[in-house]
Amino acid sequence: MSDRLKNKVAIITGGTSGIGEATARVFAAQGATLVIAGRSVDKGNALARELSATGIQCIYQHTDVMKEADIAALIDTTVQKFGRLDCLFNNAGAGERSSVESVTEEQFAEVMRLLVGSVVFGMKHAARAMKQSGGGSIINNASIAAHRSGQGGYLYSGAKAAVSHLTRLAGLELGEYSIRVNAISPGAIATPIFWGGSARANQLSVVENEQKMAKLQSNLAKATPIPRSGLAEDIANAALFLASDESTYINCHDLVVDGGRIAMFNERV
């Protein structure tokens, strides 16, 4: 175990699978005290037990990030149990494939509440906790879909563009309190989001998920200048940097982690 996050308390939403789980493991290895938030109770509790066994403090809290009350309770529980909040990784989300002519009111409400609302209210409640402890780092999961076409559905891309800009606005407002707000824009990262997200992955066997992951990584390796698939750990390592004291002068920034895909001619994966 290293100590880049020693004495820091971090929350990771969507922390039971994919990028969130990978980030929890990386943060734990660097000494953070962790609160894993998500809706998969069994997986969340199992991961919290596993990471606690390494010697760090880690708990799971069931959280629906589409509900502000759940987000507020997540922040409050963290501060009550551990005394402070140093980092919030607003990671929870899901993909979708809407188009201009197919979008419905129901889709709009759900996607915006999940992808934008969770970030807005996460920042709102994290800010009040971080002010009390003298500052902190908020990291929002955006996407290269925020910056170019062909990387996600109509609503998904628009929502991620909102996340990217809201990150800058929040960083401007909160910077005077030593709260820095940054985003990460992943590219083609191999996670279950490509075959229905964690809900779908939980319905499949370990072998079925491994087969889908192997095929996905092979396909994504052809989709970037660097000839390999992006991995959840690539995003986790970027989040580690933004959570650590190594990034204390970085604010209002959207860090693209995509192997160079954003520079390529538009191509759907």
PyMOL commands that set and color helices and strands:
alter all, ss='L'
color gray80, all
select helices_A, chain A and resi 18-29+41-52+68-82+105-132+144-146+154-177+192-195+197-201+206-220+232-243+245-247+261-263
alter helices_A, ss='H'
color red, helices_A
select strands_A, chain A and resi 9-13+33-38+58-62+87-90+136-141+179-186+254-257
alter strands_A, ss='S'
color yellow, strands_A
deselect
rebuild
show_as cartoon
